[in-house]
Amino acid sequence: MSPLYVVGAGPGDPKLLTLKALELLQEADVVAYGDLVPEDIVALAKGAARVRIGQRREEHERAVEALIEEAREKRVVVLKNGDPTIFGRGLEICRKAEARGVPCEVVPGVSSFTAAAALHRIELTDGKELRHVALLAYPHFGPDVVSNIRADTLVIFMMGNKLVEVANALRETCPSGEVYICINVSRGGSCRRATIEELPSYAGQRPALIIVRRCWRPDPAK
Amino acid sequence: MSPLYVVGAGPGDPKLLTLKALELLQEADVVAYGDLVPEDIVALAKGAARVRIGQRREEHERAVEALIEEAREKRVVVLKNGDPTIFGRGLEICRKAEARGVPCEVVPGVSSFTAAAALHRIELTDGKELRHVALLAYPHFGPDVVSNIRADTLVIFMMGNKLVEVANALRETCPSGEVYICINVSRGGSCRRATIEELPSYAGQRPALIIVRRCWRPDPAK
């Protein structure tokens, strides 16, 4: 039985796929993918049947169960936007498959946050003032979480639908942080400098990545 | 003038290079690389002259200056282990090049920490107890930094030469964290579960990546 492969599709640009991902797509009998994986990447699996996976948890779980069963006979590739281990549930799929006796492998990919940093020239760390990076995702995020994490740079992975909450959390915990909102980073999209107040106006543009540099708390002594 | 390219070489396995990286290597006149980039990746730049870049800051800076000058006439690729924007000074090289009128691009790559998570099955986040990840690197790291960053999962990028300090910091701030030490993750290496006390015994095995899950402070009420 060939393994079920959970494969990082990278940030969107097909050239940012790994050689391994391309090879697995070309050999696949079935390719499964969510909304965020672009059509021209799915199309690289030329001979494969296509399965679109819904966003909602129940849809996702039903689709994964069916794919695990198919993997007993066919070469199945599940494409995950970015890297499957950064908020991607990639290992969860493999745990389920293996519990049913289906071997499974996760293939890492280029994450959208490093693509945003590289392509839009946002230094996440500089070896001086910016010493560390914290990665957060909705829904596991709120003012309490942001105020507990004291990293110089924050990266927030989200769907663009909780921007009011993000703005509130940032206003409280790093009001003078340098905020960027990134959309479609490797497909002609952008990372725009925004004020905290402007963030909610980007609602609905998904997926979004918010990068905040110099997320420092106001000095209580002042 | 073609741009100077600063390219993520990924975690070590040549199959985890991006299609873009392979293409740039195949077209390169000059390929520059540090100690951590494996020989079989450098060898993909078949026609290229090779430049080995030293680890020390002065050597690195001298080499970068020479490469920027060469990029005026030749296609130069600078390979960076993993992704060039995660503690990789990738954007710093481009800033210097552009300051001298040489165009420059950074090509993201698969980072070694997501490769460790994918290949060695270490869930960085689980959507429940593990809600966020913090990325740290030596030398910008110490007990004070670790105790300030309250992320559920910590990833420490390092050279394997400060393990006593790491152990001290972890003992103070998350004594019951699940610690893994990862070496050569995509080239037959391993991520081993270790106790905090065992960490110093791995000294000298570089590069090392330390992943700590459930880095929670002891509850002061108890």
Contacts between the chains, C-beta under 8 A, distances in Angstrom:
chain1	res1	chain2	res2	distance
A	8	B	110	7.5
A	8	B	114	7.6
A	8	B	118	7.7
A	10	B	18	7.3
A	11	B	108	7.4
A	13	B	20	7.7
A	14	B	19	7.2
A	15	B	18	6.6
A	15	B	19	4.9
A	15	B	20	4.0
A	15	B	23	7.4
A	16	B	18	5.1
A	16	B	19	7.4
A	16	B	20	6.1
A	16	B	107	8.0
A	16	B	108	6.7
A	17	B	18	6.6
A	17	B	19	5.7
A	18	B	10	7.3
A	18	B	15	6.6
A	18	B	16	5.0
A	18	B	17	6.6
A	18	B	18	5.9
A	18	B	19	7.7
A	18	B	110	6.3
A	19	B	14	7.2
A	19	B	15	4.9
A	19	B	16	7.4
A	19	B	17	5.7
A	19	B	18	7.7
A	19	B	19	6.6
A	19	B	22	6.4
A	20	B	13	7.7
A	20	B	15	4.0
A	20	B	16	6.1
A	22	B	19	6.4
A	23	B	15	7.4
A	83	B	110	7.4
A	83	B	111	7.9
A	83	B	114	4.4
A	83	B	118	7.5
A	84	B	118	6.4
A	85	B	114	5.1
A	85	B	117	3.8
A	85	B	118	5.1
A	85	B	123	7.3
A	85	B	124	5.7
A	86	B	114	6.2
A	86	B	124	6.7
A	86	B	125	7.3
A	86	B	133	7.5
A	87	B	125	5.6
A	87	B	127	7.7
A	89	B	127	7.1
A	90	B	118	6.7
A	91	B	117	7.4
A	91	B	118	7.6
A	91	B	121	6.0
A	91	B	123	4.9
A	92	B	123	7.7
A	92	B	126	7.6
A	94	B	121	7.3
A	106	B	117	8.0
A	106	B	118	3.9
A	106	B	119	7.2
A	106	B	121	7.7
A	107	B	16	8.0
A	107	B	118	6.6
A	108	B	11	7.4
A	108	B	16	6.7
A	108	B	110	5.0
A	108	B	111	7.9
A	108	B	114	4.5
A	108	B	115	4.5
A	108	B	117	7.4
A	108	B	118	4.2
A	108	B	119	7.2
A	109	B	110	6.4
A	109	B	114	7.6
A	110	B	8	7.5
A	110	B	18	6.4
A	110	B	83	7.4
A	110	B	108	5.0
A	110	B	109	6.4
A	110	B	110	5.8
A	111	B	83	7.9
A	111	B	108	7.9
A	111	B	111	6.9
A	111	B	114	6.3
A	114	B	8	7.6
A	114	B	83	4.4
A	114	B	85	5.1
A	114	B	86	6.2
A	114	B	108	4.5
A	114	B	109	7.6
A	114	B	111	6.3
A	115	B	108	4.5
A	117	B	85	3.8
A	117	B	91	7.4
A	117	B	108	7.4
A	118	B	8	7.7
A	118	B	83	7.5
A	118	B	84	6.4
A	118	B	85	5.1
A	118	B	90	6.7
A	118	B	91	7.6
A	118	B	106	4.0
A	118	B	107	6.6
A	118	B	108	4.2
A	119	B	106	7.3
A	119	B	108	7.2
A	121	B	91	5.9
A	121	B	94	7.3
A	121	B	106	7.6
A	123	B	85	7.3
A	123	B	91	4.9
A	123	B	92	7.7
A	124	B	85	5.7
A	124	B	86	6.7
A	125	B	86	7.3
A	125	B	87	5.5
A	125	B	137	7.2
A	125	B	140	7.6
A	126	B	92	7.5
A	127	B	87	7.7
A	127	B	89	7.1
A	127	B	140	6.8
A	131	B	136	7.4
A	131	B	137	7.8
A	131	B	140	3.6
A	131	B	141	7.4
A	131	B	145	6.8
A	132	B	134	5.9
A	132	B	135	6.2
A	132	B	136	4.8
A	132	B	137	7.8
A	132	B	140	6.8
A	132	B	141	7.7
A	132	B	145	6.9
A	132	B	149	6.2
A	133	B	86	7.4
A	133	B	134	7.0
A	133	B	135	4.5
A	134	B	132	5.9
A	134	B	133	7.0
A	134	B	134	4.7
A	134	B	135	7.6
A	134	B	149	6.9
A	134	B	151	5.6
A	135	B	132	6.2
A	135	B	133	4.5
A	135	B	134	7.6
A	135	B	135	7.3
A	136	B	131	7.4
A	136	B	132	4.9
A	137	B	125	7.2
A	137	B	131	7.9
A	137	B	132	7.8
A	140	B	125	7.6
A	140	B	127	6.8
A	140	B	131	3.6
A	140	B	132	6.9
A	141	B	131	7.5
A	141	B	132	7.8
A	145	B	131	6.7
A	145	B	132	6.9
A	148	B	150	4.5
A	149	B	132	6.3
A	149	B	134	7.0
A	149	B	149	6.3
A	149	B	150	5.7
A	149	B	151	5.7
A	150	B	148	4.4
A	150	B	149	5.7
A	150	B	150	7.2
A	151	B	134	5.5
A	151	B	149	5.6
A	151	B	151	7.4
